[in-house]
Amino acid sequence: MASAQGSGTFAIGGDLTVHRLGFGAMRVTGSGIWGDPPDREKALATLRAVPGLGIDLIDTADSYGPFVSEDLIREALHPYEGLVVATKGGLTRHGPDIWRPVGNPDYLRQCVLMSLRRLGLARIDLWQLHRIGPDSPREAQFEAIARMREEGLIRHVGLSEVSVEEIEAARAFFPVASVQNRYNLVDRTSEAVLAHCEAHGIGFIPWAPLDKGTLARPDSALSAIAGRLGVAPGAVALAWLLQRSPVMLPIPGTADPEHLAQNAAGAGLTLSAEEFEALDREGRAAWNEGAAT
């Protein structure tokens, strides 16, 4: 049976050990990440299947739904025995696929307090600033987060969609335990951030880890390797990410238990050096081609 245990472990913040293959709970919502899922029972079944696959890191956000993902996680999994539920705040929602960052310190505090209430927690093990808001100086946002950490509302702090310079600016206020930037086979924009995370022992959580772009075509190296191994292409893409860096913590998302199991299979794969390099070359070429257009 597929299990995330094969992905190895990483200690977030140095003391919060999880299996490196996690689960992203964005997709257990409606279209446009808005409202309830079309099949609520299936979404709940997917969440309840997570621990049985050895996955002990769940990533969500108050903006998913909004609030729907956090509410479903509590219904399905509370009191979270053996699980780390990481959440995020700082984005507001005004409709499907609309995401507006707000960094007002009072709003960020409200995000944390309401996530605690929805999830049924006394402390959030990993709370991530979804975006640095343009409406308030970043130092004021970092100060507010540092205070909440000192109060014990947050155990570890993460950032999302940030540069190396922004990570270093935040580290003047609190230890940065994780960074969540877009990264996958065909998007290498955050290579410098990943290298910085490796150098400082910061967990790197790639969002959209299953994006394969043009590599989904039948004649790609990805498809050929998946065929030889008898797994879904997504599992191979996840295996590549896990082998790419020891600080990599992929969080593929789905609202389908079968797809969840297919993704978990990626934790048990070991790509040969030739397979890894073929995927790297093909993915980088696709990224360069996309960046040039």
Phi, psi and omega per residue, in radians:
M1 nan 2.434 3.128
A2 -1.081 2.480 3.123
S3 -2.635 2.436 3.104
A4 -1.217 -0.181 3.137
Q5 -1.048 -0.479 3.125
G6 -1.207 -0.200 -3.113
S7 -1.422 -0.118 -3.065
G8 1.403 -3.037 -3.076
T9 -2.219 2.831 3.049
F10 -2.516 2.444 3.132
A11 -1.713 1.765 3.118
I12 -1.162 2.217 -3.114
G13 1.180 0.183 3.113
G14 1.545 -0.196 -3.060
D15 -2.501 0.099 -3.130
L16 -2.031 1.560 -2.991
T17 -1.495 2.227 3.128
V18 -2.369 2.783 2.952
H19 -1.205 2.505 -2.989
R20 -1.226 -0.437 3.063
L21 -1.568 2.011 -3.125
G22 -1.902 -2.826 -3.129
F23 -2.384 2.284 3.075
G24 -1.718 2.163 -3.007
A25 -1.723 0.472 3.105
M26 -1.263 -0.610 -2.983
R27 -1.422 -0.033 3.107
V28 -1.512 0.615 3.141
T29 -2.244 -2.998 -3.140
G30 -1.456 -3.106 3.128
S31 -1.037 2.405 -3.094
G32 1.283 0.288 -3.081
I33 0.960 0.793 -3.042
W34 -2.369 2.185 3.072
G35 1.374 -2.955 -3.081
D36 -1.308 2.708 3.093
P37 -1.181 2.654 3.130
P38 -1.105 -0.485 3.109
D39 -2.261 1.598 -3.039
R40 -1.087 -0.755 -3.110
E41 -1.135 -0.611 3.102
K42 -1.195 -0.687 3.099
A43 -1.100 -0.756 3.110
L44 -1.122 -0.697 3.119
A45 -1.099 -0.649 3.106
T46 -1.112 -0.816 3.128
L47 -1.080 -0.728 -3.108
R48 -1.210 -0.365 3.121
A49 -1.425 -0.250 -3.059
V50 -1.016 -0.930 -3.090
P51 -1.072 -0.606 -3.122
G52 -1.154 -0.278 3.104
L53 -1.712 0.220 3.103
G54 1.355 0.151 3.128
I55 -1.491 2.151 -3.117
D56 -2.170 0.175 3.043
L57 -2.128 2.050 3.097
I58 -2.021 2.232 -3.137
D59 -1.918 2.254 3.117
T60 -2.463 -2.924 3.098
A61 -2.830 2.658 3.115
D62 -1.167 -0.364 -3.104
S63 -1.460 -0.111 -3.140
Y64 -1.399 1.693 -3.135
G65 2.308 -0.969 -0.163
P66 -1.219 2.776 3.055
F67 1.306 -0.346 -3.028
V68 -1.060 -0.802 -3.085
S69 -1.071 -0.819 3.139
E70 -1.079 -0.734 -3.141
D71 -1.095 -0.741 -3.138
L72 -1.187 -0.665 3.107
I73 -1.058 -0.762 3.120
R74 -1.110 -0.788 -3.121
E75 -1.064 -0.682 -3.041
A76 -1.451 -0.588 -2.860
L77 -2.248 -0.192 -3.141
H78 -1.035 2.340 0.304
P79 -1.690 0.414 2.963
Y80 1.114 0.719 -3.140
E81 -1.084 2.105 -3.140
G82 1.338 0.139 -3.097
L83 -2.003 2.547 2.964
V84 -1.891 2.088 3.076
V85 -1.825 1.899 3.091
A86 -1.679 2.426 3.110
T87 -2.354 3.035 -3.074
K88 -2.373 2.787 3.062
G89 -2.605 2.830 3.104
G90 2.095 -0.084 3.044
L91 -1.948 2.392 3.050
T92 -1.828 2.722 -3.092
R93 -2.123 2.342 3.111
H94 -2.212 0.161 3.117
G95 2.748 3.050 3.139
P96 -0.984 2.312 3.089
D97 1.076 0.327 3.072
I98 -1.882 2.161 -3.088
W99 -2.318 1.977 -3.117
R100 -2.105 2.071 -3.108
P101 -1.321 2.440 3.054
V102 -2.321 2.145 -3.095
G103 -1.916 0.168 3.103
N104 -0.916 2.198 -3.086
P105 -0.973 -0.647 3.109
D106 -1.137 -0.650 3.115
Y107 -1.178 -0.713 3.131
L108 -1.092 -0.677 3.094
R109 -1.119 -0.712 3.094
Q110 -1.081 -0.699 3.114
C111 -0.998 -0.826 -3.112
V112 -1.133 -0.838 -3.099
L113 -1.095 -0.681 -3.127
M114 -1.302 -0.589 3.062
S115 -1.145 -0.716 3.065
L116 -0.989 -0.777 -3.120
R117 -1.157 -0.824 -3.101
R118 -1.138 -0.707 -3.090
L119 -1.427 -0.235 -3.133
G120 1.268 0.734 -3.097
L121 -2.076 2.695 3.003
A122 -1.630 -0.368 3.126
R123 -2.654 2.442 3.082
I124 -1.616 2.127 -3.079
D125 -1.118 -0.683 3.097
L126 -2.458 1.906 3.068
W127 -1.936 2.285 -3.036
Q128 -2.059 2.361 3.025
L129 -1.295 1.964 -2.993
H130 -1.092 -0.696 3.006
R131 -2.672 2.612 2.974
I132 -1.306 2.015 -3.040
G133 -1.253 2.517 -3.122
P134 -1.435 -0.103 -3.013
D135 -1.574 -0.095 -3.067
S136 -2.573 2.541 3.106
P137 -0.971 2.423 -3.088
R138 -1.075 -0.543 3.129
E139 -1.096 -0.632 3.107
A140 -1.172 -0.640 3.094
Q141 -1.156 -0.787 -3.129
F142 -1.132 -0.667 3.121
E143 -1.096 -0.747 -3.139
A144 -1.112 -0.723 3.130
I145 -1.157 -0.734 3.121
A146 -1.051 -0.700 3.122
R147 -1.113 -0.738 -3.139
M148 -1.146 -0.585 3.073
R149 -1.167 -0.752 3.128
E150 -1.120 -0.576 3.122
E151 -1.296 -0.245 -3.115
G152 1.558 0.191 3.088
L153 -1.333 -0.502 -3.127
I154 -2.192 2.361 3.070
R155 -1.513 -0.932 3.122
H156 -2.249 2.663 -3.082
V157 -2.032 2.379 3.041
G158 -2.169 2.901 3.104
L159 -2.186 2.809 3.134
S160 -2.388 2.394 -3.139
E161 0.917 1.124 -3.120
V162 -2.240 2.841 3.080
S163 -1.682 2.986 3.064
V164 -1.035 -0.733 -3.134
E165 -1.085 -0.683 3.133
E166 -1.228 -0.618 3.063
I167 -1.065 -0.802 -3.121
E168 -1.156 -0.629 3.085
A169 -1.107 -0.703 3.139
A170 -1.202 -0.609 -3.090
R171 -1.161 -0.224 3.026
A172 -1.273 -0.253 -3.087
F173 -1.949 -0.542 -3.124
F174 -2.825 2.739 3.033
P175 -1.164 2.323 3.085
V176 -1.581 1.970 -3.061
A177 -1.521 -0.490 -3.095
S178 -2.668 2.744 3.038
V179 -2.319 2.281 3.138
Q180 -2.026 1.715 3.100
N181 -2.088 2.759 3.067
R182 -1.177 2.284 3.132
Y183 -2.867 2.357 3.109
N184 -2.893 -3.037 -3.125
L185 -0.942 -0.650 -3.006
V186 -1.927 0.234 3.060
D187 -2.438 1.804 -3.087
R188 -1.921 0.385 -3.082
T189 -0.977 -0.577 -3.035
S190 -1.707 0.482 3.128
E191 -0.999 -0.751 -3.114
A192 -1.158 -0.646 3.111
V193 -1.168 -0.739 3.102
L194 -1.046 -0.778 3.117
A195 -1.069 -0.692 3.118
H196 -1.135 -0.710 3.107
C197 -1.109 -0.736 3.099
E198 -1.044 -0.741 -3.085
A199 -1.167 -0.452 -3.053
H200 -2.002 0.179 3.099
G201 1.157 0.555 -3.137
I202 -1.675 2.275 3.085
G203 -1.136 2.340 3.125
F204 -1.922 2.016 -3.084
I205 -1.848 1.735 -3.096
P206 -1.360 2.089 3.046
W207 -1.565 2.752 -2.958
A208 1.008 0.787 -3.073
P209 -1.188 -0.340 -3.080
L210 -1.641 0.031 3.139
D211 -1.154 2.065 -3.083
K212 -1.953 -0.158 3.109
G213 0.886 -2.312 -3.105
T214 -1.235 -0.186 3.134
L215 -1.256 -0.128 3.107
A216 -1.326 -0.126 -3.114
R217 -1.177 2.663 -3.047
P218 -1.082 -0.475 -3.064
D219 -1.666 0.250 -3.113
S220 -1.453 2.830 3.055
A221 -1.087 -0.629 3.129
L222 -1.048 -0.845 -3.141
S223 -1.139 -0.675 -3.137
A224 -1.146 -0.759 3.141
I225 -1.162 -0.730 3.114
A226 -1.066 -0.706 3.117
G227 -1.115 -0.732 3.138
R228 -1.154 -0.635 -3.091
L229 -1.532 -0.206 3.134
G230 1.231 0.627 3.127
V231 -2.266 2.979 3.085
A232 -1.261 2.602 3.107
P233 -0.963 -0.600 3.123
G234 -1.057 -0.632 3.115
A235 -1.116 -0.663 3.113
V236 -1.188 -0.722 3.106
A237 -1.055 -0.676 3.110
L238 -1.217 -0.695 3.102
A239 -1.060 -0.691 3.114
W240 -1.089 -0.766 3.121
L241 -1.071 -0.778 -3.116
L242 -1.102 -0.614 3.104
Q243 -1.419 -0.305 -3.119
R244 -1.140 -0.648 -3.080
S245 -2.777 2.478 3.117
P246 -1.241 -0.230 3.120
V247 -1.694 0.052 -3.083
M248 -1.328 2.259 3.137
L249 -2.246 1.381 -3.099
P250 -1.150 2.531 -3.140
I251 -2.273 1.134 3.124
P252 -1.063 2.485 -3.098
G253 -2.057 2.684 3.109
T254 -2.926 2.876 2.997
A255 -2.113 0.453 -3.090
D256 -2.249 2.065 -3.115
P257 -0.999 -0.621 3.141
E258 -1.159 -0.757 3.109
H259 -1.130 -0.649 3.095
L260 -1.003 -0.807 3.133
A261 -1.140 -0.660 3.092
Q262 -1.070 -0.723 3.117
N263 -1.157 -0.726 -3.122
A264 -1.063 -0.466 3.119
A265 -1.072 -0.429 3.129
G266 -1.105 -0.434 -3.125
A267 -1.205 -0.448 -3.085
G268 -1.650 0.039 -3.114
L269 -1.580 2.466 2.991
T270 -2.139 1.954 3.134
L271 -1.395 2.453 3.035
S272 -1.193 2.855 3.107
A273 -1.030 -0.657 3.138
E274 -1.174 -0.728 3.120
E275 -1.151 -0.759 3.133
F276 -1.048 -0.818 -3.105
E277 -1.161 -0.662 3.120
A278 -1.096 -0.762 3.104
L279 -1.143 -0.713 -3.136
D280 -1.085 -0.814 -3.136
R281 -1.093 -0.808 -3.084
E282 -1.161 -0.731 3.124
G283 -1.159 -0.729 3.142
R284 -1.159 -0.653 3.099
A285 -1.113 -0.727 3.110
A286 -1.122 -0.683 3.117
W287 -1.145 -0.800 -3.141
N288 -1.088 -0.675 3.122
E289 -1.132 -0.739 3.123
G290 -1.162 -0.661 3.141
A291 -1.187 -0.468 -3.098
A292 -1.425 -0.297 -3.090
T293 -1.636 nan nan
